[in-house]
Amino acid sequence: MRSLFTLILVDSQPFTPEDFLKKLFPNFWSFLINLIALIILFILVYWIAYKPLKKYIQARKDYVEHNIRDSERAKAINEKKVAEGDKIISDAKGEANNIILKAKSDATVSAEGIVNSAKAEAQERQKAADEAIKQAEAKSKKAIHDEIVNVAMDASKAVLGREVTSKDNAKLIDDFTSGVKKDGK
């Protein structure tokens, strides 16, 4: 194919606008057929490629928007659940602290009760031991007293050389015990 510049040089005739149109559109019917073919091609491309492609793009756009809305909804739900979870955790921590404080105070009260009970029991045992000691002391004094009386009776029998009557015995015992009491104090 020759270029326009080459045509001008080869023909060496002046190039007119009609020549340009003749070169551009050599035949009107050929131009018309090519134009109709081009229009039909555009229509076919529009129906075969553009419409399905546009439909696919719109479906994809709807799918993406739907997923974005679902994601935003799920995010809002998750944030709400996280806030509820945080609230539950903080409430549980507060309740745990209250339980710990109550347990400590209950343990303190219980410990004081046990200590007071142990002190009371120790005092009761001390009183019982003191009472037992007093009884044992009284018993031993009585036993010593009886032994002293028996020794004194035996001694008076030996000194007097006769049997001591119960009247004499009572008088001797009283004298002796009052003397021992005065010396012991």
Long-range contacts (C-beta under 8 A, 24 or more apart in sequence): 145-177, 148-176, 148-177, 148-180, 149-173, 149-176, 149-177, 152-176
